Amino acid sequence: MQGNEGTSEVRPLDAAIVGAGPAGISAAIQLRRQGLTSIVFERERIGGVLNDAFLLRNVVGQPGGVTGKQLVKGLNASASNLNLVMAEVLSVEVSKDVFLVKHSKGEARSRSLIIASGMTPSRLADSIVSPQAQERVHYALSEVIDLPKRKVAVVGGGDVAMDYACSLRTAGHDVSILVRGGIVSANRLVFDDAMKLGAQLLDRFSITSIDSKESGLCVNAHDGRSVECDNVVVAIGKARKIPFLSGTLQINVHPKAPIPIPSVQPGVFLCGDILDEHRRYYQHALGTGLMAAECVFEYLGKRR
């Protein structure tokens, strides 16, 4: 349900939530249960990167595993009863304990802020990707998965890279996994899924350049090997970035790992992936979202 996108209320909302992944949705549900008002901002799609998850094997009640898209259906159903605005948060400032959230559709004011914005994909060095190849080098699976069936090179050796490979193979793409080091760090079950689905693994593939060719792209390694493909998807890790925070807030809410849910800045709480880069689990996101809402309840209670 589309929420109020303006600032017509004289009284600020109790909480503004940035991000409608499992953590953000969980926080909003718990806030509503506590009788608090909130608004949730989402820039792209409910569920975030969960939309791209091929198979989650560690979800309680799903012994055979569950796809990310199946879990996202539940999040969408829950979000239908929330004050949700599909808009990008541009900046957040605080004055006299009130947060002013400026977004691509207007402004909102709140007495607390929950950051559930997730992680930002790490990028290859600009010197590696030629200018002509830039438009075919992607950092999100959604940019490639629905393209006509083609050759895709996945860069990375972790769970996300293997998960991307599984999704791409299932969609009919020809997939090569380029592991820059000699060790595949992905969970064995996820790695086995990718191999069973027919993805080709090339290890110790230290990329020196990605160049554009008439037929597509050429990914070159330091040892002389090369892989020709149509598109590249990069999954080499994620970084914590909160660019929408103002200068003062940026200093007080510096996301070092691991970090507590209540930040140094009064009234700001964090949940989901941004809390700990090593605990990017669905249940962890749900639990920390609920905990963030509980912290807001306690924080606002002390101010009454």
ZADO-1210 file (C-alpha; in nm, 4 decimals, padded with zeros to 6 digits):
<atoms>
<atom x="00.0000" y="00.0000" z="00.0000" code="MET" pos="1"/>
<atom x="00.1425" y="00.3339" z="-00.0978" code="GLN" pos="2"/>
<atom x="00.1981" y="00.5518" z="00.2065" code="GLY" pos="3"/>
<atom x="00.1823" y="00.9252" z="00.2732" code="ASN" pos="4"/>
<atom x="00.4664" y="01.0777" z="00.0738" code="GLU" pos="5"/>
<atom x="00.4468" y="01.4334" z="00.1971" code="GLY" pos="6"/>
<atom x="00.4976" y="01.6141" z="00.5249" code="THR" pos="7"/>
<atom x="00.1397" y="01.7254" z="00.5915" code="SER" pos="8"/>
<atom x="00.1491" y="01.5861" z="00.9475" code="GLU" pos="9"/>
<atom x="00.2329" y="01.8410" z="01.2129" code="VAL" pos="10"/>
<atom x="00.3443" y="01.5624" z="01.4452" code="ARG" pos="11"/>
<atom x="00.6441" y="01.3578" z="01.3282" code="PRO" pos="12"/>
<atom x="00.6033" y="00.9841" z="01.2758" code="LEU" pos="13"/>
<atom x="00.7530" y="00.7605" z="01.5414" code="ASP" pos="14"/>
<atom x="01.0002" y="00.5975" z="01.3014" code="ALA" pos="15"/>
<atom x="01.1325" y="00.6174" z="00.9474" code="ALA" pos="16"/>
<atom x="01.2735" y="00.2945" z="00.8053" code="ILE" pos="17"/>
<atom x="01.5180" y="00.2932" z="00.5149" code="VAL" pos="18"/>
<atom x="01.4987" y="-00.0376" z="00.3294" code="GLY" pos="19"/>
<atom x="01.2164" y="-00.2882" z="00.2706" code="ALA" pos="20"/>
<atom x="01.4138" y="-00.6087" z="00.2932" code="GLY" pos="21"/>
<atom x="01.3310" y="-00.8696" z="00.5593" code="PRO" pos="22"/>
<atom x="01.4869" y="-00.6527" z="00.8334" code="ALA" pos="23"/>
<atom x="01.2973" y="-00.3375" z="00.7410" code="GLY" pos="24"/>
<atom x="00.9644" y="-00.5169" z="00.6974" code="ILE" pos="25"/>
<atom x="01.0130" y="-00.7027" z="01.0270" code="SER" pos="26"/>
<atom x="01.0847" y="-00.3741" z="01.2059" code="ALA" pos="27"/>
<atom x="00.7757" y="-00.2062" z="01.0591" code="ALA" pos="28"/>
<atom x="00.5494" y="-00.4970" z="01.1578" code="ILE" pos="29"/>
<atom x="00.6758" y="-00.4910" z="01.5153" code="GLN" pos="30"/>
<atom x="00.6403" y="-00.1119" z="01.5405" code="LEU" pos="31"/>
<atom x="00.2787" y="-00.1391" z="01.4294" code="ARG" pos="32"/>
<atom x="00.2214" y="-00.4131" z="01.6881" code="ARG" pos="33"/>
<atom x="00.3514" y="-00.1726" z="01.9531" code="GLN" pos="34"/>
<atom x="00.1131" y="00.0992" z="01.8392" code="GLY" pos="35"/>
<atom x="00.3857" y="00.3161" z="01.6845" code="LEU" pos="36"/>
<atom x="00.3610" y="00.4948" z="01.3491" code="THR" pos="37"/>
<atom x="00.6235" y="00.4383" z="01.0811" code="SER" pos="38"/>
<atom x="00.7068" y="00.4904" z="00.7158" code="ILE" pos="39"/>
<atom x="00.9194" y="00.2533" z="00.5073" code="VAL" pos="40"/>
<atom x="01.1258" y="00.3686" z="00.2105" code="PHE" pos="41"/>
<atom x="01.2425" y="00.1314" z="-00.0613" code="GLU" pos="42"/>
<atom x="01.4388" y="00.2429" z="-00.3669" code="ARG" pos="43"/>
<atom x="01.4043" y="-00.0640" z="-00.5903" code="GLU" pos="44"/>
<atom x="01.2086" y="-00.3708" z="-00.4815" code="ARG" pos="45"/>
<atom x="01.0718" y="-00.5240" z="-00.1636" code="ILE" pos="46"/>
<atom x="01.3009" y="-00.8000" z="-00.0393" code="GLY" pos="47"/>
<atom x="01.6228" y="-00.6488" z="-00.1737" code="GLY" pos="48"/>
<atom x="01.8875" y="-00.9041" z="-00.2665" code="VAL" pos="49"/>
<atom x="01.6618" y="-01.1812" z="-00.1363" code="LEU" pos="50"/>
<atom x="01.4922" y="-01.1617" z="-00.4774" code="ASN" pos="51"/>
<atom x="01.8100" y="-01.3065" z="-00.6318" code="ASP" pos="52"/>
<atom x="01.8642" y="-01.5919" z="-00.3831" code="ALA" pos="53"/>
<atom x="01.8512" y="-01.9255" z="-00.5647" code="PHE" pos="54"/>
<atom x="01.7906" y="-02.1573" z="-00.2682" code="LEU" pos="55"/>
<atom x="01.8052" y="-02.0994" z="00.1085" code="LEU" pos="56"/>
<atom x="01.8622" y="-02.4244" z="00.2954" code="ARG" pos="57"/>
<atom x="01.8686" y="-02.2895" z="00.6511" code="ASN" pos="58"/>
<atom x="01.5164" y="-02.1511" z="00.6877" code="VAL" pos="59"/>
<atom x="01.3229" y="-02.3112" z="00.9729" code="VAL" pos="60"/>
<atom x="01.0135" y="-02.4930" z="00.8477" code="GLY" pos="61"/>
<atom x="01.1574" y="-02.5429" z="00.4981" code="GLN" pos="62"/>
<atom x="01.3562" y="-02.8687" z="00.5192" code="PRO" pos="63"/>
<atom x="01.3899" y="-02.8903" z="00.1417" code="GLY" pos="64"/>
<atom x="01.5029" y="-02.5315" z="00.1085" code="GLY" pos="65"/>
<atom x="01.3133" y="-02.2304" z="-00.0215" code="VAL" pos="66"/>
<atom x="01.3855" y="-01.9849" z="-00.3005" code="THR" pos="67"/>
<atom x="01.4340" y="-01.6171" z="-00.2331" code="GLY" pos="68"/>
<atom x="01.1363" y="-01.5310" z="-00.4513" code="LYS" pos="69"/>
<atom x="00.9116" y="-01.7518" z="-00.2364" code="GLN" pos="70"/>
<atom x="01.0179" y="-01.5650" z="00.0763" code="LEU" pos="71"/>
<atom x="00.9718" y="-01.2321" z="-00.0994" code="VAL" pos="72"/>
<atom x="00.6073" y="-01.3224" z="-00.1670" code="LYS" pos="73"/>
<atom x="00.5544" y="-01.3316" z="00.2088" code="GLY" pos="74"/>
<atom x="00.7294" y="-00.9968" z="00.2517" code="LEU" pos="75"/>
<atom x="00.5086" y="-00.8408" z="-00.0169" code="ASN" pos="76"/>
<atom x="00.1982" y="-00.9705" z="00.1574" code="ALA" pos="77"/>
<atom x="00.3132" y="-00.8185" z="00.4867" code="SER" pos="78"/>
<atom x="00.4110" y="-00.4903" z="00.3207" code="ALA" pos="79"/>
<atom x="00.0597" y="-00.4433" z="00.1840" code="SER" pos="80"/>
<atom x="-00.0501" y="-00.3314" z="00.5298" code="ASN" pos="81"/>
<atom x="00.2425" y="-00.0976" z="00.5905" code="LEU" pos="82"/>
<atom x="00.3038" y="00.2688" z="00.5159" code="ASN" pos="83"/>
<atom x="00.5392" y="00.1973" z="00.2257" code="LEU" pos="84"/>
<atom x="00.6839" y="00.4515" z="-00.0175" code="VAL" pos="85"/>
<atom x="00.8755" y="00.3300" z="-00.3220" code="MET" pos="86"/>
<atom x="01.1309" y="00.6103" z="-00.3311" code="ALA" pos="87"/>
<atom x="01.5034" y="00.6670" z="-00.2897" code="GLU" pos="88"/>
<atom x="01.6169" y="00.8336" z="00.0314" code="VAL" pos="89"/>
<atom x="01.8377" y="01.1248" z="-00.0729" code="LEU" pos="90"/>
<atom x="01.9388" y="01.2700" z="00.2626" code="SER" pos="91"/>
<atom x="01.8678" y="01.2483" z="00.6349" code="VAL" pos="92"/>
<atom x="01.9315" y="01.5321" z="00.8786" code="GLU" pos="93"/>
<atom x="01.8521" y="01.5634" z="01.2486" code="VAL" pos="94"/>
<atom x="01.7509" y="01.8722" z="01.4446" code="SER" pos="95"/>
<atom x="01.6152" y="01.8789" z="01.8002" code="LYS" pos="96"/>
<atom x="01.5695" y="01.5001" z="01.8020" code="ASP" pos="97"/>
<atom x="01.3581" y="01.5051" z="01.4840" code="VAL" pos="98"/>
<atom x="01.4864" y="01.3401" z="01.1655" code="PHE" pos="99"/>
<atom x="01.4098" y="01.5034" z="00.8315" code="LEU" pos="100"/>
<atom x="01.4123" y="01.2429" z="00.5558" code="VAL" pos="101"/>
<atom x="01.4273" y="01.3870" z="00.2055" code="LYS" pos="102"/>
<atom x="01.3415" y="01.1361" z="-00.0642" code="HIS" pos="103"/>
<atom x="01.2744" y="01.1309" z="-00.4357" code="SER" pos="104"/>
<atom x="00.9014" y="01.1893" z="-00.3821" code="LYS" pos="105"/>
<atom x="00.9042" y="01.4430" z="-00.1011" code="GLY" pos="106"/>
<atom x="00.9936" y="01.4655" z="00.2677" code="GLU" pos="107"/>
<atom x="00.9013" y="01.2964" z="00.5939" code="ALA" pos="108"/>
<atom x="00.9725" y="01.3715" z="00.9585" code="ARG" pos="109"/>
<atom x="01.0214" y="01.1147" z="01.2319" code="SER" pos="110"/>
<atom x="01.1351" y="01.0835" z="01.5918" code="ARG" pos="111"/>
<atom x="01.3656" y="00.7911" z="01.5179" code="SER" pos="112"/>
<atom x="01.5447" y="00.6322" z="01.2236" code="LEU" pos="113"/>
<atom x="01.5935" y="00.2631" z="01.1440" code="ILE" pos="114"/>
<atom x="01.8575" y="00.1874" z="00.8812" code="ILE" pos="115"/>
<atom x="01.7932" y="-00.1426" z="00.7043" code="ALA" pos="116"/>
<atom x="01.9448" y="-00.0428" z="00.3720" code="SER" pos="117"/>
<atom x="02.1646" y="-00.3497" z="00.3296" code="GLY" pos="118"/>
<atom x="02.5053" y="-00.3591" z="00.1656" code="MET" pos="119"/>
<atom x="02.6518" y="-00.2078" z="-00.1512" code="THR" pos="120"/>
<atom x="02.8281" y="-00.4440" z="-00.3977" code="PRO" pos="121"/>
<atom x="03.2056" y="-00.4035" z="-00.4150" code="SER" pos="122"/>
<atom x="03.3262" y="-00.3026" z="-00.7599" code="ARG" pos="123"/>
<atom x="03.6190" y="-00.3970" z="-00.9777" code="LEU" pos="124"/>
<atom x="03.8883" y="-00.1330" z="-01.0136" code="ALA" pos="125"/>
<atom x="03.8147" y="00.1172" z="-01.2903" code="ASP" pos="126"/>
<atom x="04.1504" y="00.0337" z="-01.4460" code="SER" pos="127"/>
<atom x="04.0332" y="-00.3232" z="-01.5119" code="ILE" pos="128"/>
<atom x="03.7120" y="-00.2514" z="-01.7019" code="VAL" pos="129"/>
<atom x="03.7574" y="-00.0630" z="-02.0280" code="SER" pos="130"/>
<atom x="03.5138" y="00.2254" z="-02.0896" code="PRO" pos="131"/>
<atom x="03.3609" y="00.0381" z="-02.3836" code="GLN" pos="132"/>
<atom x="03.2898" y="-00.2653" z="-02.1623" code="ALA" pos="133"/>
<atom x="03.1310" y="-00.0800" z="-01.8715" code="GLN" pos="134"/>
<atom x="02.7702" y="-00.1234" z="-01.9816" code="GLU" pos="135"/>
<atom x="02.8063" y="-00.5022" z="-01.9938" code="ARG" pos="136"/>
<atom x="02.9685" y="-00.5402" z="-01.6506" code="VAL" pos="137"/>
<atom x="02.6965" y="-00.5718" z="-01.3863" code="HIS" pos="138"/>
<atom x="02.6785" y="-00.5781" z="-01.0075" code="TYR" pos="139"/>
<atom x="02.3236" y="-00.7085" z="-00.9708" code="ALA" pos="140"/>
<atom x="02.1810" y="-01.0358" z="-01.0983" code="LEU" pos="141"/>
<atom x="01.8531" y="-00.8670" z="-01.1907" code="SER" pos="142"/>
<atom x="02.0319" y="-00.6726" z="-01.4660" code="GLU" pos="143"/>
<atom x="02.1239" y="-00.9942" z="-01.6491" code="VAL" pos="144"/>
<atom x="01.8929" y="-01.2785" z="-01.5527" code="ILE" pos="145"/>
<atom x="01.6099" y="-01.1883" z="-01.7934" code="ASP" pos="146"/>
<atom x="01.8268" y="-01.1074" z="-02.0949" code="LEU" pos="147"/>
<atom x="01.8153" y="-01.3428" z="-02.3948" code="PRO" pos="148"/>
<atom x="02.0086" y="-01.6624" z="-02.3235" code="LYS" pos="149"/>
<atom x="02.3787" y="-01.5891" z="-02.3552" code="ARG" pos="150"/>
<atom x="02.7263" y="-01.6476" z="-02.2135" code="LYS" pos="151"/>
<atom x="02.7756" y="-01.4913" z="-01.8711" code="VAL" pos="152"/>
<atom x="03.0936" y="-01.4788" z="-01.6644" code="ALA" pos="153"/>
<atom x="03.0404" y="-01.4601" z="-01.2880" code="VAL" pos="154"/>
<atom x="03.3360" y="-01.3118" z="-01.1000" code="VAL" pos="155"/>
<atom x="03.3733" y="-01.4356" z="-00.7415" code="GLY" pos="156"/>
<atom x="03.4128" y="-01.7478" z="-00.5334" code="GLY" pos="157"/>
<atom x="03.1735" y="-01.6933" z="-00.2435" code="GLY" pos="158"/>
<atom x="02.8145" y="-01.7916" z="-00.1726" code="ASP" pos="159"/>
<atom x="02.6675" y="-01.5029" z="-00.3725" code="VAL" pos="160"/>
<atom x="02.8729" y="-01.5835" z="-00.6822" code="ALA" pos="161"/>
<atom x="02.7706" y="-01.9509" z="-00.6714" code="MET" pos="162"/>
<atom x="02.4095" y="-01.8562" z="-00.6057" code="ASP" pos="163"/>
<atom x="02.4157" y="-01.6235" z="-00.9068" code="TYR" pos="164"/>
<atom x="02.5617" y="-01.9033" z="-01.1172" code="ALA" pos="165"/>
<atom x="02.2793" y="-02.1375" z="-01.0126" code="CYS" pos="166"/>
<atom x="02.0125" y="-01.8811" z="-01.1010" code="SER" pos="167"/>
<atom x="02.1724" y="-01.8030" z="-01.4366" code="LEU" pos="168"/>
<atom x="02.2085" y="-02.1706" z="-01.5306" code="ARG" pos="169"/>
<atom x="01.8464" y="-02.2376" z="-01.4338" code="THR" pos="170"/>
<atom x="01.7442" y="-01.9479" z="-01.6588" code="ALA" pos="171"/>
<atom x="01.9316" y="-02.1101" z="-01.9484" code="GLY" pos="172"/>
<atom x="02.2510" y="-01.9055" z="-01.9614" code="HIS" pos="173"/>
<atom x="02.5960" y="-02.0507" z="-02.0302" code="ASP" pos="174"/>
<atom x="02.7944" y="-01.9705" z="-01.7144" code="VAL" pos="175"/>
<atom x="03.1657" y="-01.9506" z="-01.6330" code="SER" pos="176"/>
<atom x="03.2655" y="-01.8800" z="-01.2716" code="ILE" pos="177"/>
<atom x="03.5933" y="-01.6898" z="-01.2475" code="LEU" pos="178"/>
<atom x="03.7524" y="-01.7319" z="-00.9046" code="VAL" pos="179"/>
<atom x="04.0303" y="-01.4785" z="-00.8700" code="ARG" pos="180"/>
<atom x="04.2142" y="-01.6745" z="-00.5985" code="GLY" pos="181"/>
<atom x="04.2824" y="-02.0449" z="-00.5579" code="GLY" pos="182"/>
<atom x="04.0196" y="-02.1082" z="-00.2907" code="ILE" pos="183"/>
<atom x="03.6435" y="-02.1276" z="-00.3339" code="VAL" pos="184"/>
<atom x="03.5001" y="-01.9779" z="-00.0147" code="SER" pos="185"/>
<atom x="03.1375" y="-02.0667" z="-00.0886" code="ALA" pos="186"/>
<atom x="02.9406" y="-02.3118" z="00.1216" code="ASN" pos="187"/>
<atom x="02.9928" y="-02.6616" z="-00.0152" code="ARG" pos="188"/>
<atom x="02.6225" y="-02.7214" z="-00.0782" code="LEU" pos="189"/>
<atom x="02.5905" y="-02.4021" z="-00.2830" code="VAL" pos="190"/>
<atom x="02.9086" y="-02.4838" z="-00.4749" code="PHE" pos="191"/>
<atom x="02.7845" y="-02.8360" z="-00.5504" code="ASP" pos="192"/>
<atom x="02.4543" y="-02.6957" z="-00.6788" code="ASP" pos="193"/>
<atom x="02.6399" y="-02.4716" z="-00.9245" code="ALA" pos="194"/>
<atom x="02.8546" y="-02.7604" z="-01.0490" code="MET" pos="195"/>
<atom x="02.5568" y="-02.9956" z="-01.0861" code="LYS" pos="196"/>
<atom x="02.3742" y="-02.7331" z="-01.2890" code="LEU" pos="197"/>
<atom x="02.6639" y="-02.7200" z="-01.5336" code="GLY" pos="198"/>
<atom x="02.8516" y="-02.4012" z="-01.4486" code="ALA" pos="199"/>
<atom x="03.2189" y="-02.4050" z="-01.5521" code="GLN" pos="200"/>
<atom x="03.4736" y="-02.3167" z="-01.2830" code="LEU" pos="201"/>
<atom x="03.8038" y="-02.1428" z="-01.3580" code="LEU" pos="202"/>
<atom x="04.0167" y="-02.0885" z="-01.0467" code="ASP" pos="203"/>
<atom x="04.3233" y="-01.8691" z="-00.9943" code="ARG" pos="204"/>
<atom x="04.1772" y="-01.6441" z="-01.2609" code="PHE" pos="205"/>
<atom x="04.3308" y="-01.3116" z="-01.1594" code="SER" pos="206"/>
<atom x="04.1642" y="-01.0588" z="-01.3900" code="ILE" pos="207"/>
<atom x="04.3876" y="-00.8010" z="-01.5535" code="THR" pos="208"/>
<atom x="04.1342" y="-00.6476" z="-01.7921" code="SER" pos="209"/>
<atom x="03.7842" y="-00.6727" z="-01.9341" code="ILE" pos="210"/>
<atom x="03.7746" y="-00.5496" z="-02.2916" code="ASP" pos="211"/>
<atom x="03.4973" y="-00.4979" z="-02.5408" code="SER" pos="212"/>
<atom x="03.4992" y="-00.6990" z="-02.8616" code="LYS" pos="213"/>
<atom x="03.2719" y="-00.6946" z="-03.1621" code="GLU" pos="214"/>
<atom x="03.1122" y="-01.0181" z="-03.0414" code="SER" pos="215"/>
<atom x="03.0876" y="-00.9186" z="-02.6737" code="GLY" pos="216"/>
<atom x="03.3468" y="-00.9102" z="-02.3961" code="LEU" pos="217"/>
<atom x="03.6856" y="-01.0653" z="-02.3338" code="CYS" pos="218"/>
<atom x="03.7943" y="-01.1208" z="-01.9728" code="VAL" pos="219"/>
<atom x="04.1721" y="-01.1572" z="-01.9489" code="ASN" pos="220"/>
<atom x="04.3767" y="-01.3158" z="-01.6705" code="ALA" pos="221"/>
<atom x="04.7370" y="-01.2486" z="-01.5665" code="HIS" pos="222"/>
<atom x="04.8488" y="-01.5943" z="-01.6837" code="ASP" pos="223"/>
<atom x="04.7324" y="-01.5409" z="-02.0414" code="GLY" pos="224"/>
<atom x="04.3970" y="-01.7167" z="-02.0154" code="ARG" pos="225"/>
<atom x="04.0875" y="-01.5393" z="-02.1426" code="SER" pos="226"/>
<atom x="03.7136" y="-01.5953" z="-02.1400" code="VAL" pos="227"/>
<atom x="03.4802" y="-01.4607" z="-02.4046" code="GLU" pos="228"/>
<atom x="03.1281" y="-01.3805" z="-02.2947" code="CYS" pos="229"/>
<atom x="02.8348" y="-01.1486" z="-02.3526" code="ASP" pos="230"/>
<atom x="02.8044" y="-01.0128" z="-01.9990" code="ASN" pos="231"/>
<atom x="02.9906" y="-01.0156" z="-01.6677" code="VAL" pos="232"/>
<atom x="02.8290" y="-01.0261" z="-01.3231" code="VAL" pos="233"/>
<atom x="03.0577" y="-00.9293" z="-01.0354" code="VAL" pos="234"/>
<atom x="03.0088" y="-01.0800" z="-00.6876" code="ALA" pos="235"/>
<atom x="03.3304" y="-01.0071" z="-00.4975" code="ILE" pos="236"/>
<atom x="03.1853" y="-00.8873" z="-00.1698" code="GLY" pos="237"/>
<atom x="02.9815" y="-00.6039" z="-00.0293" code="LYS" pos="238"/>
<atom x="03.0584" y="-00.2817" z="00.1563" code="ALA" pos="239"/>
<atom x="02.8720" y="-00.0828" z="00.4201" code="ARG" pos="240"/>
<atom x="02.7811" y="00.2587" z="00.2850" code="LYS" pos="241"/>
<atom x="02.5205" y="00.5033" z="00.4123" code="ILE" pos="242"/>
<atom x="02.5571" y="00.7945" z="00.1681" code="PRO" pos="243"/>
<atom x="02.2233" y="00.9559" z="00.2525" code="PHE" pos="244"/>
<atom x="02.3273" y="01.0537" z="00.6064" code="LEU" pos="245"/>
<atom x="02.4319" y="01.4138" z="00.6678" code="SER" pos="246"/>
<atom x="02.7856" y="01.4967" z="00.7833" code="GLY" pos="247"/>
<atom x="02.7188" y="01.4780" z="01.1584" code="THR" pos="248"/>
<atom x="02.5109" y="01.1637" z="01.1299" code="LEU" pos="249"/>
<atom x="02.7681" y="01.0046" z="00.9008" code="GLN" pos="250"/>
<atom x="03.0329" y="01.0488" z="01.1702" code="ILE" pos="251"/>
<atom x="02.8150" y="00.9144" z="01.4520" code="ASN" pos="252"/>
<atom x="02.6753" y="00.6201" z="01.2535" code="VAL" pos="253"/>
<atom x="02.9906" y="00.4768" z="01.1046" code="HIS" pos="254"/>
<atom x="02.9148" y="00.1125" z="01.0181" code="PRO" pos="255"/>
<atom x="03.2131" y="-00.0785" z="01.1506" code="LYS" pos="256"/>
<atom x="03.1700" y="-00.4517" z="01.1989" code="ALA" pos="257"/>
<atom x="03.0180" y="-00.5800" z="01.4108" code="PRO" pos="258"/>
<atom x="02.8067" y="-00.2910" z="01.5344" code="ILE" pos="259"/>
<atom x="02.5262" y="-00.2707" z="01.7933" code="PRO" pos="260"/>
<atom x="02.1665" y="-00.2070" z="01.6918" code="ILE" pos="261"/>
<atom x="02.1502" y="00.1258" z="01.8814" code="PRO" pos="262"/>
<atom x="02.4123" y="00.3480" z="01.7189" code="SER" pos="263"/>
<atom x="02.6157" y="00.6215" z="01.8887" code="VAL" pos="264"/>
<atom x="02.3699" y="00.8716" z="01.7446" code="GLN" pos="265"/>
<atom x="02.0582" y="00.8877" z="01.9692" code="PRO" pos="266"/>
<atom x="01.7475" y="00.7732" z="01.7856" code="GLY" pos="267"/>
<atom x="01.9290" y="00.5843" z="01.5094" code="VAL" pos="268"/>
<atom x="01.9108" y="00.2047" z="01.4966" code="PHE" pos="269"/>
<atom x="02.0525" y="-00.0466" z="01.2509" code="LEU" pos="270"/>
<atom x="01.9376" y="-00.3925" z="01.1468" code="CYS" pos="271"/>
<atom x="01.9886" y="-00.6554" z="00.8797" code="GLY" pos="272"/>
<atom x="02.3006" y="-00.7086" z="00.6702" code="ASP" pos="273"/>
<atom x="02.4533" y="-00.3764" z="00.7631" code="ILE" pos="274"/>
<atom x="02.5046" y="-00.4949" z="01.1229" code="LEU" pos="275"/>
<atom x="02.7523" y="-00.7717" z="01.0452" code="ASP" pos="276"/>
<atom x="02.8856" y="-00.8582" z="00.7011" code="GLU" pos="277"/>
<atom x="02.9420" y="-01.2196" z="00.8075" code="HIS" pos="278"/>
<atom x="02.5800" y="-01.2814" z="00.9149" code="ARG" pos="279"/>
<atom x="02.3739" y="-01.2214" z="00.6039" code="ARG" pos="280"/>
<atom x="02.1013" y="-01.4680" z="00.6949" code="TYR" pos="281"/>
<atom x="01.7274" y="-01.4372" z="00.6467" code="TYR" pos="282"/>
<atom x="01.6531" y="-01.5213" z="01.0108" code="GLN" pos="283"/>
<atom x="01.9208" y="-01.2787" z="01.1290" code="HIS" pos="284"/>
<atom x="01.7570" y="-01.0007" z="00.9280" code="ALA" pos="285"/>
<atom x="01.4120" y="-01.0755" z="01.0692" code="LEU" pos="286"/>
<atom x="01.5408" y="-01.0949" z="01.4254" code="GLY" pos="287"/>
<atom x="01.7467" y="-00.7767" z="01.4127" code="THR" pos="288"/>
<atom x="01.4562" y="-00.5910" z="01.2547" code="GLY" pos="289"/>
<atom x="01.2353" y="-00.6898" z="01.5459" code="LEU" pos="290"/>
<atom x="01.5091" y="-00.5905" z="01.7910" code="MET" pos="291"/>
<atom x="01.5493" y="-00.2509" z="01.6243" code="ALA" pos="292"/>
<atom x="01.1760" y="-00.1897" z="01.6686" code="ALA" pos="293"/>
<atom x="01.2020" y="-00.2863" z="02.0353" code="GLU" pos="294"/>
<atom x="01.4895" y="-00.0399" z="02.0749" code="CYS" pos="295"/>
<atom x="01.2790" y="00.2350" z="01.9164" code="VAL" pos="296"/>
<atom x="00.9939" y="00.1561" z="02.1556" code="PHE" pos="297"/>
<atom x="01.2279" y="00.1843" z="02.4535" code="GLU" pos="298"/>
<atom x="01.3953" y="00.4986" z="02.3179" code="TYR" pos="299"/>
<atom x="01.0684" y="00.6823" z="02.2562" code="LEU" pos="300"/>
<atom x="00.9322" y="00.5657" z="02.5896" code="GLY" pos="301"/>
<atom x="01.2179" y="00.7359" z="02.7703" code="LYS" pos="302"/>
<atom x="01.1404" y="01.0617" z="02.5883" code="ARG" pos="303"/>
<atom x="00.7723" y="01.0754" z="02.6877" code="ARG" pos="304"/>
</atoms>
